[in-house]
Amino acid sequence: MKDQCLQELRHLTKHDHVALTNRGNASVLLSLILSGKDTVLIPSEGGWMTYEPIALSLNKKVIRIKTTNAVIDLTDLKKHANKNAVLLYHSVGGYFAPQDIKQIYDICKSKDTFIIMDACGSLGTEYCNGNYADIIFSSFGKWKPVDLQTGGFISFDTKELKQRAKSLLTATKFEGDTNHLFKKLKLIKDRLDMLKGIRDQVIADMHEQGYTIIGSEHPFGLVVPVKFKGEIERLKIATYCTKHNLEYTICPREIRTMQEAMCIEVKRVSSE
C-alpha cells in the first residue's frame, strides 16, 4: 500500500520523487540540509513556529520577509533573494492567505534561490504545485488536510535531490498505517470541500454580524481570522464558536496574523 500512497502524492504534488517521513519537522530539517544554502528566508507572518529554530540549529542566517496579512511582499522578497538563499514558506500563509506561488517561483529562480514549499494547508489544492518548488513537504498530523495524526511526506523536483536525501530519509522513517493513509489521501478532496463549506458559512455569518474578516477575499482558506474590538466582541465570537463546535485561537500570533483577531480554526473540524 505504500506504493499507492506515493503515487497519490505524486499526483497531488506534481513531483515524481516522493518519500514518506515520520513528521513534518523532520521534513523541514531535511529540506534545509538539502538546499545547501547559508541563508533562510521566512515570512514574517503565516509560516510555522519551527522554521527559525531549525534553521538556526543548522547555523544558518535567518531573514524575515515582509508580509501583509500573511501574504508575502514580493518586492521585499526580490530584495533579499539571492544564490546563497533558500525560501521556506507556507503556500497558504497562516492557513488563510494563498500565496502567488508562480510569481514567488519566478522571482526566486531569477536570483537562483532554492524554494521549499510547506503544503500543510494546501495539499490537494492548486497551491500545492511542484512546478513552483524544489522541495514540497507536509505533515499528516492533527488538524491537517490529511489528518492521519502521524507522519508526513517530502517530495523533490529532481531525482538527484532524492538520491542526496536517501541516507537522511532512513532516519525519518514513516511509522503510520499506510492503508489508513491511502484512504485519507483518496478522500482529501471531499475533506477540503467539507471544510470550504464550513468556511463559507462562517464568513457569511461573521459578515452578517458586522465583523471584518482578514483574507475573506481569498478563494481558499482553512482558518477564518475575525477582527474584534474589545472584550464584548471577543466574547460574542467565542460564543458563536461554542455554539457551532468550532475552535479558535487568539492573535496577534506569528503563525497566523500579527493583527488583533480571533482565528476560527475551521481546519480542526474532523471528517470522522
C-alpha positions as CSV (number, residue, x, y, z in Angstrom):
1,M,0.0,0.0,0.0
2,K,3.0,2.3,0.5
3,D,3.5,2.5,-3.3
4,Q,-0.1,3.5,-3.8
5,C,0.3,6.3,-1.2
6,L,3.4,7.5,-3.0
7,Q,1.6,7.5,-6.3
8,E,-1.3,9.6,-4.9
9,L,1.3,12.1,-3.5
10,R,3.0,12.3,-6.9
11,H,-0.4,13.2,-8.4
12,L,-1.1,15.8,-5.6
13,T,2.3,17.4,-5.7
14,K,3.3,17.1,-9.4
15,H,6.6,15.8,-8.2
16,D,7.8,12.4,-9.4
17,H,10.1,11.8,-6.5
18,V,8.3,11.4,-3.1
19,A,9.1,9.8,0.2
20,L,7.1,9.4,3.4
21,T,8.6,10.8,6.7
22,N,7.9,10.4,10.4
23,R,6.8,14.0,10.9
24,G,6.6,17.4,9.3
25,N,9.5,18.9,11.3
26,A,11.8,16.1,10.1
27,S,10.9,17.3,6.6
28,V,11.8,20.9,7.4
29,L,15.2,19.8,8.7
30,L,15.9,17.5,5.8
31,S,14.8,20.2,3.3
32,L,17.1,22.9,4.7
33,I,20.0,20.5,4.7
34,L,19.5,19.5,1.1
35,S,19.1,23.2,0.0
36,G,22.8,23.7,0.7
37,K,22.2,27.4,1.2
38,D,23.6,29.6,4.0
39,T,20.6,32.0,4.4
40,V,17.0,31.1,5.1
41,L,14.2,33.5,4.0
42,I,11.0,33.0,6.0
43,P,7.7,35.0,6.0
44,S,7.1,37.5,8.9
45,E,3.6,36.0,9.3
46,G,1.8,32.9,8.4
47,G,4.7,30.4,8.5
48,W,5.4,27.8,11.1
49,M,7.0,28.1,14.6
50,T,9.8,25.7,13.8
51,Y,11.2,27.4,10.7
52,E,13.5,29.7,12.5
53,P,14.8,27.4,15.3
54,I,15.5,24.6,12.9
55,A,17.4,27.0,10.6
56,L,19.4,28.4,13.5
57,S,20.2,24.9,14.7
58,L,21.9,24.4,11.3
59,N,23.9,27.6,11.8
60,K,22.0,29.3,9.0
61,K,21.2,33.1,8.9
62,V,17.5,33.8,9.0
63,I,15.9,36.8,7.2
64,R,12.2,37.6,7.7
65,I,10.4,38.7,4.5
66,K,7.7,41.4,4.9
67,T,4.1,40.3,4.7
68,T,0.7,41.9,4.7
69,N,-1.9,39.7,6.5
70,A,0.4,36.7,5.9
71,V,0.8,37.4,2.1
72,I,4.5,37.7,1.1
73,D,5.6,41.1,-0.1
74,L,7.1,40.3,-3.5
75,T,9.2,43.5,-3.6
76,D,10.9,42.6,-0.3
77,L,11.4,39.0,-1.5
78,K,13.1,40.3,-4.6
79,K,15.3,42.5,-2.4
80,H,16.6,39.5,-0.4
81,A,16.5,36.6,-2.8
82,N,20.0,35.6,-3.9
83,K,22.0,32.5,-4.9
84,N,23.0,31.8,-1.3
85,A,19.4,31.8,0.0
86,V,16.6,29.4,0.3
87,L,13.0,30.5,0.7
88,L,11.0,28.4,3.2
89,Y,7.3,29.4,3.1
90,H,3.7,28.1,3.6
91,S,1.9,28.3,0.2
92,V,-1.3,29.2,2.1
93,G,0.1,31.6,4.7
94,G,-1.4,31.1,8.1
95,Y,-3.9,28.7,6.5
96,F,-5.9,31.6,5.2
97,A,-3.7,33.5,2.7
98,P,-2.9,31.8,-0.6
99,Q,0.4,33.0,-2.0
100,D,1.2,33.8,-5.6
101,I,3.3,30.7,-6.0
102,K,4.2,31.4,-9.6
103,Q,5.4,34.9,-9.0
104,I,7.3,33.7,-6.0
105,Y,8.9,31.0,-8.1
106,D,9.8,33.4,-10.9
107,I,11.5,35.8,-8.5
108,C,13.4,33.1,-6.7
109,K,14.6,31.4,-9.9
110,S,15.7,34.7,-11.4
111,K,18.0,35.0,-8.4
112,D,18.9,31.3,-8.2
113,T,17.2,31.0,-4.8
114,F,16.2,27.5,-3.7
115,I,12.4,27.1,-2.9
116,I,10.9,24.9,-0.1
117,M,7.1,24.9,-0.1
118,D,5.2,24.0,3.1
119,A,2.0,22.3,1.9
120,C,0.5,21.6,5.3
121,G,-2.5,23.8,4.4
122,S,-2.5,23.4,0.6
123,L,-2.1,19.7,-0.2
124,G,-5.0,18.8,-2.5
125,T,-5.3,22.3,-3.9
126,E,-3.7,24.4,-6.8
127,Y,-1.4,26.0,-4.2
128,C,0.5,22.7,-3.8
129,N,2.3,22.5,-7.1
130,G,5.7,21.1,-7.7
131,N,6.2,23.1,-10.8
132,Y,6.9,26.0,-8.5
133,A,9.1,24.4,-5.8
134,D,12.4,22.5,-5.5
135,I,11.0,20.6,-2.5
136,I,7.5,20.3,-1.0
137,F,6.7,18.8,2.4
138,S,3.6,18.4,4.6
139,S,2.7,16.9,7.9
140,F,-0.2,14.4,8.2
141,G,-0.7,15.4,11.8
142,K,-3.7,16.6,13.7
143,W,-5.8,19.3,12.0
144,K,-4.2,18.9,8.6
145,P,-6.0,18.3,5.3
146,V,-4.7,14.7,5.6
147,D,-5.3,14.3,9.3
148,L,-3.7,10.9,9.9
149,Q,-2.4,12.1,13.3
150,T,1.1,11.0,12.4
151,G,3.8,11.2,9.8
152,G,4.2,13.3,6.7
153,F,5.9,13.4,3.3
154,I,8.6,15.2,1.3
155,S,8.8,15.5,-2.5
156,F,11.6,16.5,-4.8
157,D,11.8,18.3,-8.1
158,T,14.7,16.1,-9.3
159,K,15.9,12.5,-8.9
160,E,19.3,13.9,-7.8
161,L,17.7,15.7,-4.8
162,K,16.0,12.5,-3.7
163,Q,19.2,10.5,-4.1
164,R,21.1,13.0,-1.9
165,A,18.3,12.6,0.7
166,K,18.5,8.8,0.7
167,S,20.7,8.3,3.8
168,L,18.9,11.0,5.7
169,L,15.5,9.5,4.9
170,T,16.4,6.3,6.7
171,A,16.5,8.4,10.0
172,T,12.9,9.7,9.4
173,K,11.1,6.5,8.6
174,F,7.3,6.7,8.4
175,E,5.7,4.5,11.0
176,G,2.0,5.1,10.3
177,D,-0.6,2.9,8.8
178,T,-0.3,3.1,5.0
179,N,-3.7,1.6,4.5
180,H,-5.3,4.3,6.5
181,L,-3.1,7.0,4.9
182,F,-4.2,5.8,1.4
183,K,-7.9,6.2,2.3
184,K,-7.2,9.7,3.7
185,L,-5.3,10.7,0.5
186,K,-8.1,9.4,-1.7
187,L,-10.7,11.4,0.4
188,I,-8.7,14.7,0.5
189,K,-10.9,16.5,-2.0
190,D,-14.0,15.5,0.0
191,R,-12.5,16.8,3.2
192,L,-11.5,20.1,1.6
193,D,-14.9,20.5,0.1
194,M,-16.5,20.0,3.6
195,L,-14.1,22.5,5.2
196,K,-14.8,25.0,2.4
197,G,-18.5,24.8,3.1
198,I,-17.9,25.5,6.8
199,R,-15.5,28.4,6.0
200,D,-18.1,29.9,3.6
201,Q,-20.8,29.7,6.2
202,V,-18.6,31.2,9.0
203,I,-17.6,34.1,6.7
204,A,-21.2,34.8,5.8
205,D,-22.3,34.7,9.5
206,M,-19.5,37.0,10.6
207,H,-20.1,39.4,7.8
208,E,-23.8,39.5,8.7
209,Q,-22.9,40.4,12.3
210,G,-20.7,43.2,11.0
211,Y,-17.3,41.8,11.6
212,T,-14.2,42.4,9.4
213,I,-12.6,39.2,8.2
214,I,-8.9,39.1,7.2
215,G,-8.5,37.3,3.9
216,S,-12.1,36.8,3.1
217,E,-11.4,37.9,-0.4
218,H,-9.2,34.8,-1.0
219,P,-10.8,31.8,-2.7
220,F,-9.4,29.3,-0.3
221,G,-8.6,29.0,3.4
222,L,-8.8,26.7,6.4
223,V,-8.8,29.4,9.1
224,V,-11.1,32.5,9.3
225,P,-9.4,35.4,11.1
226,V,-12.1,37.7,12.5
227,K,-11.1,41.2,13.8
228,F,-12.6,42.3,17.0
229,K,-12.6,45.4,19.2
230,G,-12.8,44.9,23.0
231,E,-13.9,42.1,25.2
232,I,-17.6,42.2,24.3
233,E,-16.9,41.5,20.6
234,R,-14.4,38.8,21.5
235,L,-16.9,37.1,23.7
236,K,-19.6,37.2,21.1
237,I,-17.2,35.5,18.6
238,A,-16.3,32.9,21.2
239,T,-20.0,32.2,21.9
240,Y,-20.6,31.7,18.1
241,C,-17.7,29.2,18.0
242,T,-19.0,27.3,21.1
243,K,-22.5,27.2,19.5
244,H,-21.1,25.7,16.3
245,N,-18.5,23.5,17.8
246,L,-15.6,25.4,16.3
247,E,-12.3,26.0,17.9
248,Y,-10.4,29.4,17.8
249,T,-7.0,30.9,18.6
250,I,-6.2,34.5,19.6
251,C,-3.9,36.8,17.6
252,P,-1.5,38.6,17.3
253,R,0.2,35.3,16.6
254,E,3.2,34.9,14.2
255,I,1.9,31.7,12.6
256,R,-1.4,33.4,11.7
257,T,-1.5,37.2,11.6
258,M,0.0,39.9,13.8
259,Q,-3.2,41.8,13.8
260,E,-5.6,41.6,16.7
261,A,-8.1,38.9,15.7
262,M,-9.7,35.6,16.6
263,C,-8.8,32.9,14.2
264,I,-11.7,30.4,13.8
265,E,-9.8,27.2,13.1
266,V,-12.0,25.5,10.5
267,K,-9.3,23.0,9.7
268,R,-9.7,21.4,13.2
269,V,-13.1,20.0,12.2
270,S,-12.8,16.3,11.8
271,S,-14.1,14.3,8.9
272,E,-14.8,11.3,11.1
